[in-house]
Amino acid sequence: MSSPQLRRADRVMPDDRALQFLQRGFAGRLATIGEDGYPYCLPLLYVCMDDQVFVHTTSTRGHFRSNIDREPRVCFEVDEPDQVFDYGRFECDSGLAYASVILFGRIRVVEERDVKQRFCEMLMRKYGKPDTGRPKGFFPRLDIITVYAMTVERITGKDCALPAQQWPEVDLTRTPNAKVPD
């Protein structure tokens, strides 16, 4: 598994905040490992339930499902960008205010129909429009979707707040002795 040490210790998000961020995140990216060793990443809507992350796809077998069947280790990422900001005199002295959470774990296909039903209900609670007049809790395509449950083995979170003062009020240029060419 990837190293548990984050290089930027000053940006580490405590686990409780990382879990809260994960709960309220909008969409995530789930990365698998292909048979050829290349990573494969796709954006997915998700819900957290039973201390796991649940996603779904069509039941048609494709690249994603082939990867899962061969290797259940996955990585899931959720982020929320804020603003780009200047901290120094040169264009490369720019940063991004953000928050992100990365999960490492193993994923499995959910076979239990009642769990798939509950997943769909929670998915609609999170993403659906409340007053559409459509019947609630009825999912006629339940048998033609594949639901996956990721068991989280490790979670890391990072954030970088938008600085109260930015360049030119504060000059944090990383290469202060650099000279602009004539």
N, C-alpha and C positions, 0 to 999 in steps of 0.2 A: 504494500500500500504506500501511497505517496507519503512523504515526510510530514509528521504532524506539526513540525515547527513552522510557524509563519515568519517570513523574513522581516516583515514590518510589525514588530511587537507593539508599536505605538498605535496601530490601527486595529488591534484584536478586539472583536466584539464578544462580550461574555456569552456563555452558552444560553442563558435564559433569554437574552435579547435576540440571539440568533434564532432561537426557536420561535419567538414572537414574530420576528421578521418573516420567517418561513411561513408561518400561519397566514399572514396577511399579504404575502407576495402574490403577484398576478399570474405570471407564466414562468416556467422554468425550462432549462435545457438539460436534456438527459443524454449522457455520452456512454456509448458502448464500445466494445472492441471488436473490430471485424476479423474475419478469418485470415485476412492478409496482414493483420497487425495494425491497420490504420484505424484511428478513432472515427466514430460516426456519432454525430450529435444532432438532435432535433428538438425544436421547441414544442412544449406540451403544456396544456392546462393541467392543474393538479389539485388534489385535496390531501390534507393530513388527517388521518384517522387511525386509531388503534396504534399510535406511536410508529406509524409507517407513512410513506408517501405513496399515494395511488395516482396512476395515470391510465390512459386508455388509448387504444388505436383500433383500427378496423381489424377484423379477424383474418383478413387476407394476409397470408404470410409474405413478408418482404425482408428487406435488409435488416431492419430493427429486430424483428422476431428471430431471424436466423442467428443474429449476434447473441441475443438473450439465451436462446436454447444452447448455444455453444459455450458461452461464458457469462455467468450471472453477475459478475462484478461490474458495477456501474458507478458513475459519478453524476450528481445532479446539482445544478447551479441555478440560483435565483439572484437577480440584482435589481437595483433601483438607482438609476443615475440621477444626479441633481444638476449642477451647473459646472461648466468649465470656468476656471478662474486663473488669473495671472498672479504669479508670486515673484517674478523677477523681470529684468530688463530685456530679455530676449524671448523670441517666440517659443523656444523650447522650454522656457521656464513657465509652463502652464500645468495645471493639475485638474483633476475631476473630483468633485464632491460626489460621494456614492455610498451605498451600502451593498454588501453581497454576502451570500451564504453558500457554502459548498458542502455537499453531503457525499460521503463514500459509503457504499454498502453493496448489498446483493438484492437482486430483483427476481421475482417469481411471477408466473401466470396465476391469476386468481381463478379457481374453478368453481368456487361456491357461489351459487346463484344469488343467495341472500346478501352476500358481501358485495357482489356486483350491483345489486339493487340499491343497497345503502350508499355505495360509491356514487351512483348516478344521482341519487337524491341529494347528497352533499354537494356534488358538482353543480347541480342546478341552484342549490341554496347560495353557493358562492358566486356563480356567474350568471344565473338566470334573472330574468326580469320578473318581479314579484306579481304583477297584476296583468298577465297577458290573456287571461280567460281560458288558457289551455288546461287540460286535465293534469293534475299534479300526481307524481309518483307512478305514472304509467310510461314505460319505456319499451315499446314494441320491438326495438332493435337490440334488446339486452343480449340475445343469443348470437348476435352477429358482430359484437364488439369483443375485444380482448382487453381485460383489465389486468394491470400489473401492480404488485405491491413491492415497494422497496423497503427493506429492513435497513435502518441506518446504523452503521458501525462507527462512524465518526462524523462530526460536524465542525466546521470552522466558519467563522464569520469575521468580516472586516468592514470598517466604515471609515470614511474620511469626511469630516464636516466641512462645510463651506466656511472659510476663514472670515472672521469679523472684519479684519483689515487685509487688504490686498495691495499689490503693486499699483500705483507708486507710493501709497502710504507706508508700506513695509517692503523693503527690498531683500528678498531671499534668493537672489541670483546664485545658481549653483557654480557658475564659473565667473566669479567677480572680476578677474583680471583679463577676461576676453576682450578683444578689440574688434569692432566692426571694420571689415576691410574697406579700403578707400574706393 
